[in-house]
Structure formats: structure tokens, C-alpha cells
Amino acid sequence: MRYLLKNGTIVSGDQMKKADVLIEDEKILETGPDLHDPEAVLVDVTGELLFPGFIDAHTHFQLEVSGTVTADDFDTGTRAAIKGGTTMVIDFATQYKGETLEEALENWHQRADNRSSCDYSFHMAISDWNKNTAESMEHMMEEGITSFKMYMTYPDMILNDHDIFMALRKMKEIGGITGVHCENSGMIDALTEEARNKGDLGADVHPKVRPEGAEAEAVNRLLAIAGEIGIPVIVVHLTCKEALDAVERARKKGQTVFAETCPQYLLLDSSLYETGEEGRNYICSPPLRKKENQKVLWEGLRNGTIQTVSTDHCSFTTKQKGFGRDDFTKTPNGMPGVETRGVLLYTYGVGKGLLTPQQMCRVLSENPAKLYGLYPKKGCIMPGSDADIAVIDPEREDVITAESQEQNVDYSPFEGTKIKGTIDKVFLRGCLVTDGGRVVKIKQGKFIKRGPHML
């Protein structure tokens, strides 16, 4: 199948240029002015912006959490992704206690294979460090799983400092890279116990027991360990100034550190926990922070201190969120977001002058592709690259509502939010999967083996 996209503007990480794009089968064949091909299907994208398909490197589909399972599986979650311009997700194959990494990987393949509407890969989330785990990490690299995840909190997933040190040392040996959930578990446990003893169990207590200091301490500790070994690490879902300051201090010492944030931390704040029962819908970890942190995060994206924006999509229905009606600690942690990331960044980043389109391209497409071993197969619109393209109509306006979303949840954290700049069309490896803002073709996704990071 051949498509010729005419009269659009191609956005890359360093420039914007008016050009046509010729697609043949799964690949970009040619870009340039005034292209002609009588055999191609003509697609008029006059006045529209052509971004490389967005990559969401932080999703949780069909994950068991707090005695339940996320509302979105790979079927509904990836449909939401392609509606929102995301053509690739990297989910987390989670090793549960007693499992091998191979068993965890097979488990996630069973969840995703033949069900995904966008391309996908996995990070390997390590919860059980031992000699066999170390050996299996090499096998994961051979399978194209070149990034790993570790947690400094959560009883079922936490690794102690000894295990983090050993795992990172092995990571350096095999050339992998690790993203780490940074929160001080001891502080959280103590503050939660204190709140429970006082009977303070409403949603408004959630950010108080997981304070900014707990995140910043864990970031500092991680970077001290990584610095001793001499290995790059990724601080995932960074939320606050204290944590970003720690990253910047490490970089000034010569460390290579990458940082990711999410739309909820850029646009929502902790006052939402004070909205009564609705406050439970916003419970995620790390929590939403005070509004003053948003300016710092936007500046971090603008100056390159923060390299990527992912979603940490981990969706639950209001019924599931209601498990914590009498005790916020029983509320499943997480929010939906894979569908709205692109339009939110365009509206409130580019539209408000906080980001240029090129910077948006870097944090949503180009940097994730480089960081996670996908570039130049993905993350750019160049001859030979996968024909993954998100077409944005910069003038069209819309309103985010739960009723209109593909995400399998009955609420939206951004309900009623006005947007200007909508996803018109999405191509996944040359297949038109979203047209006129509607998903028109599903389950076209493939598992993508990844190489080493190159950012």
C-alpha cells in the first residue's frame, strides 16, 4: 500500500519543514517538496503537523494491583493509544516473587500478542533479585528487552539497596539501562502508620504520607549508588523540584541521568485530593504535587533537563477506586492517560508557548526512541524509518470527556478540559489506523525488539 501525504509540515526534534511524505508498505519511502506518485493514495494534510508517532514508554496494561486488575488491557489500552497518536508503548513485564524473568516475559507476551493496536515492547520489572535473575538479564537482552525497572517502594516489588547495587552492576556489564521508581519506603510506612493511628484515612492524606522529600531522598540514594558503579539510570515519573534538583546535582558531577515526567504532574495538583470522594480518582504514586512544581517541570522539558513525557497509564474504574472509600491505602494507585498525552502537551505546552513543536517532538517521539533503542526505526520521519505518523490539526478544538474516550474507564482526570490541536490521523507502519480522530483499524501492533540506549 502506498500513501502520499501532501502539503503538511514535518516536525522533528530540531526543525519544522513543509514537505510531502511518501509511504510504501510499512516504511517512509521519501520526503520532500512537490512529490508525485500516481499509484499512491493521496492524503491531503494541508495546514497540519506531521509528528513521528508518539512513544509512551510507561504504561501498565492488565496489571494486578491491590487485589484487582487494571481496567485497560492491551486491547483497550492500545486502542486508546492510537487514538491519541501513540504508535508504540513500552509496558512492564513484571516478575512476581518466585518467578524467573523468562516466565514474566512469557506472561506478558500472552497478554499482548495478537491483541495490540499499536506496536509494543516491554521493560523487565525485577522484584526478586538472585543469581538466576542476574543470568536471565543477559537472556532478556538477547530477546530485545534492553531496559529494566526497579522499585524503591511497594512491599511486593521493592528491592533493597544491596540488590539495587548488584542489579545495576550487572546492568553495566550487559549494556542495559534501568528506570527506577524513587520513593523512600521507610518514610512512607512510618507516615502511613501515623495517619492510620489518628484515623486520617481520606484521599487528602495520600500526598502527606508520600511527601516530596520521600521522592527526593530516594532519587539522591539511587544516584549515589549508580554514580559509584558508573552507570546511567532513568528517574521515572519525576514530580517535584527537590527530585529534579538531585538529578541536576548529579549531572554537574558528570553522571549520566535521564528523567521522565507525566502530564498529570505538569497539569494537575494536590488540591484535587481535597474534592471528597472524587479525590480517590487522582490517587497515584508518586502523588500529584503542589502547583508550584509545575513551572519547574515545564522548564525542565524546555531546557532538556527532563528528556521524556510518558503517562504511567494505570487505569481503574470509579468502582475499583471505591475500594479505598474508608481507607485511602486500599485505593488502587494509578490514572488513565495514554489517550490524551499528545493533545494535552500540544494545547498546554505548544499552545501556551511553554514548548516549541520541536521540543514536543523530542520528549514524545525522538528522545524515547533513542533512550529505549528504537531510533531511527522509530522516532523520526525519514526515508527507511517505520511509517509511524501522528497528524495534528493545530486549529481544531475539542473537549476531553470520559464519554468519548477509548480508555476503558468511566472517568477522565481531565474531564471538561478544552484542547486546541487534535489528532486527525495516525499511521502505524504505513497502515491508517486513526482517521478523522476515530480509530478505524485495530490489532495491527507488533512486538518490537529493541537495541541498546543511544541518547
Order of alpha helices (4+ residues) and beta strands (2+ residues): beta-beta-beta-beta-beta-beta-beta-beta-alpha-beta-alpha-beta-alpha-beta-alpha-beta-alpha-alpha-alpha-beta-alpha-beta-alpha-alpha-beta-alpha-alpha-alpha-alpha-beta-beta-beta-beta
